[in-house]
Amino acid sequence: MTLLHLFYEFFKIGVFSFGGGYATIPFLYELVHTYGWYSENQLTNMIAISMVTPGPVGANMATFAGFQTLGITGGIIATLSLVFPSFLFVIFISKLLKKYKDKFLVKTILYSLKPAGCGLLCAVGCNLFKSHVNSIHAIALFIFLFLISFKFKKNPLYYFLFASIIGICFQLCGFKLY
C-alpha cells in the first residue's frame, strides 16, 4: 500500500461521488471489500463521527479512512485527493456549464444524477443496516426516528444527535444496540 495508491483511490471517489459527502459512502463501502483497509464496523463509526465533526461529511470520512489506512499522512492525502477533482471541475467546467446550462441534454444529465446517487446511498444503507443492526432496541429507535422525521421535518442532525444520546444511554444501561 502506497500513498500514490491511496491518492488514486480517493481521487476516483472524488470524481464519481457527484452530489456531496454522502455520495462517497458507497465508494468507501466498496473499499472495505476490495482492499480491507478498514472494516464495515469502522466505516459505520466513520460515518457517525463525520456527521458530528465540523466540516464537510465527505472530507471528514476521507480523512478518517486515510488515517485508518496510513496514519496522519494518509489522512491528509485522502482528503486532498478527494477534494482535488471538485477543485478541477469548478475551474474547468463552470464556464461550460454557464454557457450550456439551458440545453436539454445538460439538464437531463444533471437531473438523472440525483436518483442514481440516492439509489447507491440507499443500497449501502440497507447493507450496513442488515449487517450491524442486531437488536430490537436499535430497530425500534430506527423506526421511531424514521416516522418522527416525516412528522416534524427537522434537520437530520437533530435526529442524529437524539439517536446518539439514546445510544449512549442504552450503552450505559447495558443494552447492546449493534
N, C-alpha and C positions, 0 to 999 in steps of 0.2 A: 504494500500500500504506500503510495507516494502522494505528496502534496499535489502533484500535477493531475493524478487520477482523481483526487478529491475535488480539485478545481473543475475538472471536466464534468464530473457527475453533477455538481451543483450548478454549473453553468447551463447544462442541459435542463435542469429543473427550472432555472430562471427563464430560459427561453420558452418552455412549454407550459409553464404554470400561469397562464393568462387568467387574470381575474382576482388577484390578490393572494394574501398569505395562506388562506385556507385551501387554495388550489394546489399548494405544494404538498399537502398531506398524502394524496395518492402516490406521488413520486417518492416521498420519504418512506411510505409503506413498502413500496417496491424495493427500495434499497435494503430494507430489513431482510427480505427473502433472497435478493440477488447476492449481496455481499456479506450480510450478517454483521455489519459494522455496529449495530445496536439491536436490541431485542424489541419485540412488539410491546412489551411492558414499558421499556424505556421510551418508545415512541408515544405511548399514551401519556406518560409523565411529561414528555417533551411538549406535547400539545397543551396540557394543563398549565405547565409553567409558562409557556409562551403567551398564553391568554392573560395571565395576571401580571406579567412583567411589562414595563413601559416599552413602547416601540412597536414596529410592525410585527405581526404574528409570524409571517414567513421568514423574516430575517432572524427573529428570535429562535425559531426552530432550526434554521440553518446553523446558527451559532452553536446551539446545544448539540446538534448532530455532529458538527465538525469537531467540537470539543470532545465528545464521546469517542470519536474516531482517532484523532491525532492531537489532542490536548489544545492548549491555547492557540498555537499556530494553526491547527486545523479549524478551530472556531472562526478565526479571522479570515482564513482562505475561503471557507464555505460561505460565509456571509458576503464577502466581497464578490465572489463568483456568482452568487445568486442574484445580487443586485446589479451586476455589470450588464447583463443583457437588457434590463429595463433602461438603464442609462443610455445604451446604444440605440434602443428603439425610440426613445424620446428625441434624441438628437436627429436621427436619420429619417424616421417615419412621420414625425409631426408635420413636416411640410407637405408630404404626400397626402396624409390624411386630411389636412386642411383643404387641400386642392380637390380631393376626390370624395369627401365625406358624404356628399349627397347622391353619389352614384348607387344604383340599385345593388350591384354586386358587393360593394363595400358594406352597405347596410345589412345585407343578408348574411355575410360572413360574421360580422360583429354580433348580430342578433343570435346567430346559431351557436356561438361560443358559450353563451350563458347556460343553456340547458345541458350542454356537454360537460361543463365544469361541475354543475350541480349533480349530474349523474355519477361522475367519478367520485365526488366527495361523499355522496350517499352510499356508494358501494363500499368505500373504505370504512365509513362509519358503521355500516352493518357488520362488516368483518370484524372490526375491533369490538363492537358490542357483543357479538357471538362468542368471541374468544376471551373476553375479560369480564363480562357481567355474569356472575355465577351465584348471585344471592337474591333472594326475594326482596330484601331491603333496597338494593340498588335498582331493581326493576320497578318497584313501587315509587321510588324517588324519581326515576326517569319518566314514568307515566304521569305522575303529579306535575312535574315541571313542564312536560310536553303540553298537557292540557291547559295549565295555567298560562302558558306563554301565548296561547291563542286568545285567551280572555283579556289579558292586560296589555299585550303588545309592547312590552318594555324592551330596552336594550338587552341583548343576550348576556352581557356582562353581569347584570343583576342576577340572572338565573344561575350563572356560573358561580358567582360569589355565594349565593344562597346554598347551592349544592356543595360547595367547598366547606362551608360552615357545618352543614348537616353531616358531611363525610367525616370531618374532624370529630364532631360529637359522637358519631357512631363508632369511630375507632377508639375514642376514649372510653366508651361504654363496653367495648369488647365485641361489637358487631363487625363482621367482615363484609365489605362492600364489593370486593372483587376476588 
